[in-house]
Amino acid sequence: MMEIVLATRNSDKVREIRRILPGVGFHSLKNFPQVPEIEENGETLEENAIHKAQEVAVRTGKLALADDSGLEVEALGGRPGVRSSRFAGEGVSYEENNKKLLMLMSGERRRGARFRCVVALAGPGMETIVREGVCRGRIARSPCGKRGFGYDPVFIVSGPGKTFAELPASVKNDISHRARALRKLGRDLSRIERKLKTVSRKDKKDS
Ligand code: IMP
């Protein structure tokens, strides 16, 4: 089984990634206390994901996977984007971010938005692989639903026509931006695994 260190200590995220890509041996960064907290101060989701994956790969010497995601609202020129978690200020609650978003969007008829997730896989001696997943929808007029986290109560998903906070986790995990990005990366992992097996068979034969 392929072993990959996740560039996160968030156990919810680790559980979610394991569910989306079964068959891969994912390890939480919790098992690597020598790796310090890595800052997300890039200007784009791509920059943050690549930086985190490469830092963890260098510090552990293993394959490392990182993600970064955000909500991009059309009428706000793509904001809050990379600043989604600190839209209303550093250390604010999800409610405060949602309140700011709904206030900026009050009276706005253009309500299109998307969640975007970027995942990066880095490792010793390989070029970093970057994949993206998008989930389209629109911003609700008021919060609805109790599940999930972050902007889930104010994001109505195209298709189901319900907010992420109204949908069961199993449905969200099938159609979310993170699931889409990770499934794309899953295809790269299968390719890398096949290559590694061929190399190790060849090494055995040659020795
Ligand atoms: P991260 O990439 O998981 O650190 O997410 C950054 C921020 O984007 C979170 O703090 C949320 O505000 C927002 N976000 C990302 N993914 C989701 C989601 O699936 N639902 C709701 N909010 C999300």
Residues whose N, C-alpha, C, O or C-beta is under 5 A from the ligand:
A	BS01	IMP	D67 D68 S69 G70 L71 S84 S85 F149 G150 Y151 D152
